Amino acid sequence: MPRAALRKPARITALAARAAQDNPATLTVLMVSLALAIFLMSLAWVVPALYL
């Protein structure tokens, strides 16, 4: 069995935190993508309500 298969899966938050330490622009990208996701999820509720 390969060694990579024996490792525990890394959590996304740990990977993001490590990337943000190495590259400060990564934190900006994460914040923008989070804001965009929140905005688009809010549209999923607002747009159908306009047609009721």
NUMAR-416355 format. One record per residue: residue number from 1; residue in one letter; x, y, z of N, C-alpha, C, CB in turn. Coordinates in Angstrom, 1 decimal, decimal comma. Glycine has a CB too. Layout:
<mibas>
num:residuo:nx:ny:nz:cax:cay:caz:cx:cy:cz:cbx:cby:cbz
NUM:A:X:Y:Z:X:Y:Z:X:Y:Z:X:Y:Z
...
</mibas>
This chain:
<mibas>
num:residuo:nx:ny:nz:cax:cay:caz:cx:cy:cz:cbx:cby:cbz
1:M:0,9:-1,2:0,0:0,0:0,0:0,0:0,9:1,2:0,0:-1,0:0,0:1,2
2:P:0,6:2,2:-0,9:1,4:3,4:-0,9:1,4:4,2:0,4:1,0:4,3:-2,1
3:R:2,4:4,9:0,7:2,5:5,7:1,9:1,4:6,8:2,0:3,8:6,3:2,1
4:A:1,1:7,4:0,8:0,2:8,5:0,8:-1,2:8,0:1,2:0,1:9,1:-0,6
5:A:-1,5:6,8:1,0:-2,9:6,3:1,3:-3,0:6,1:2,8:-3,1:4,9:0,6
6:L:-1,9:6,0:3,6:-2,0:5,8:5,0:-2,1:7,1:5,8:-0,7:5,1:5,5
7:R:-1,9:8,2:5,1:-2,1:9,5:5,8:-3,5:9,9:6,1:-1,4:10,6:5,1
8:K:-3,8:10,6:7,1:-5,1:11,1:7,4:-5,5:12,2:6,4:-5,3:11,5:8,9
9:P:-6,7:12,3:6,0:-7,1:13,4:5,1:-6,9:14,7:5,8:-8,5:13,2:4,5
10:A:-6,4:15,7:5,1:-6,2:17,0:5,7:-7,5:17,8:5,6:-5,1:17,8:4,9
11:R:-7,8:18,6:6,6:-9,0:19,4:6,6:-8,7:20,6:5,7:-9,4:19,8:8,0
12:I:-9,8:21,1:5,1:-9,7:22,2:4,2:-9,3:23,5:5,0:-11,0:22,5:3,5
13:T:-9,8:23,6:6,2:-9,5:24,8:7,0:-8,0:24,8:7,4:-10,3:24,8:8,3
14:A:-7,4:23,6:7,6:-6,0:23,6:7,9:-5,2:24,0:6,7:-5,6:22,2:8,4
15:L:-5,6:23,5:5,5:-4,9:23,8:4,3:-5,0:25,3:4,0:-5,5:23,0:3,1
16:A:-6,2:25,8:4,2:-6,4:27,3:3,9:-5,6:28,1:4,9:-7,9:27,6:4,0
17:A:-5,5:27,7:6,1:-4,8:28,5:7,1:-3,3:28,5:6,8:-5,0:27,9:8,5
18:R:-2,8:27,3:6,4:-1,4:27,2:6,0:-1,1:28,0:4,8:-1,0:25,7:5,8
19:A:-2,0:28,0:3,8:-1,8:28,8:2,6:-1,9:30,3:2,8:-2,9:28,4:1,5
20:A:-2,7:30,7:3,8:-2,8:32,1:4,1:-1,6:32,6:4,8:-4,1:32,4:5,0
21:Q:-0,9:31,7:5,6:0,3:32,1:6,2:1,4:32,3:5,2:0,7:31,1:7,3
22:D:1,5:31,4:4,2:2,5:31,4:3,2:2,3:32,6:2,2:2,6:30,1:2,4
23:N:1,0:32,9:1,9:0,7:33,9:0,8:-0,4:34,7:1,3:0,4:33,2:-0,5
24:P:-0,2:36,0:1,7:-1,2:36,8:2,2:-2,4:37,1:1,3:-0,7:38,2:2,7
25:A:-2,1:37,0:0,0:-3,2:37,2:-1,0:-4,2:36,1:-0,9:-2,6:37,3:-2,4
26:T:-3,9:34,9:-0,4:-4,8:33,8:-0,3:-5,9:34,1:0,6:-4,1:32,5:0,2
27:L:-5,7:34,8:1,7:-6,7:35,2:2,6:-7,7:36,1:1,9:-6,1:36,0:3,8
28:T:-7,2:37,0:1,1:-8,2:37,9:0,3:-9,0:37,1:-0,6:-7,4:39,0:-0,5
29:V:-8,5:36,1:-1,3:-9,2:35,3:-2,2:-10,3:34,5:-1,4:-8,3:34,3:-2,9
30:L:-9,9:34,0:-0,2:-10,9:33,2:0,6:-12,0:34,1:1,0:-10,2:32,6:1,8
31:M:-11,7:35,3:1,4:-12,8:36,2:1,9:-13,7:36,6:0,8:-12,1:37,5:2,5
32:V:-13,1:36,9:-0,4:-14,0:37,3:-1,6:-14,9:36,1:-2,0:-13,1:37,7:-2,7
33:S:-14,3:34,9:-2,0:-15,1:33,8:-2,4:-16,2:33,5:-1,4:-14,2:32,5:-2,6
34:L:-15,9:33,7:-0,1:-16,9:33,5:1,0:-18,1:34,6:0,8:-16,3:33,6:2,4
35:A:-17,7:35,8:0,5:-18,7:36,9:0,4:-19,5:36,6:-0,9:-18,0:38,2:0,2
36:L:-18,9:36,1:-1,9:-19,7:35,8:-3,2:-20,6:34,6:-2,9:-18,7:35,4:-4,3
37:A:-20,2:33,6:-2,2:-21,0:32,5:-1,9:-22,2:32,9:-1,0:-20,3:31,4:-1,1
38:I:-22,0:33,8:-0,1:-23,1:34,3:0,8:-24,1:35,1:-0,1:-22,6:35,1:1,9
39:F:-23,6:35,9:-0,9:-24,5:36,7:-1,8:-25,3:35,8:-2,7:-23,6:37,7:-2,6
40:L:-24,7:34,8:-3,3:-25,4:34,0:-4,3:-26,4:33,1:-3,5:-24,4:33,1:-5,0
41:M:-26,1:32,7:-2,3:-27,1:31,9:-1,6:-28,3:32,8:-1,2:-26,4:31,3:-0,3
42:S:-28,0:34,1:-0,9:-29,2:34,9:-0,6:-30,0:35,1:-1,8:-28,7:36,3:-0,1
43:L:-29,4:35,2:-3,0:-30,2:35,3:-4,2:-31,1:34,1:-4,4:-29,3:35,5:-5,4
44:A:-30,7:32,9:-4,0:-31,5:31,7:-4,1:-32,8:31,8:-3,4:-30,7:30,5:-3,6
45:W:-32,9:32,7:-2,3:-34,1:32,9:-1,6:-34,9:34,1:-2,2:-33,8:33,1:-0,1
46:V:-34,2:35,2:-2,6:-34,8:36,4:-3,0:-35,5:36,3:-4,3:-33,8:37,5:-3,0
47:V:-34,8:35,7:-5,3:-35,3:35,7:-6,7:-36,6:34,9:-6,7:-34,3:35,1:-7,6
48:P:-36,7:33,7:-6,2:-38,0:33,0:-6,2:-39,1:33,8:-5,5:-37,9:31,6:-5,7
49:A:-38,8:34,5:-4,5:-39,8:35,3:-3,7:-40,4:36,4:-4,5:-39,2:35,8:-2,4
50:L:-39,6:36,9:-5,5:-40,1:38,0:-6,3:-41,2:37,5:-7,2:-39,0:38,6:-7,2
51:Y:-41,3:36,3:-7,5:-42,3:35,7:-8,5:-43,5:35,2:-7,7:-41,7:34,7:-9,3
52:L:-43,6:35,3:-6,4:-44,7:34,8:-5,7:-45,8:35,8:-5,5:-44,3:34,2:-4,3
</mibas>
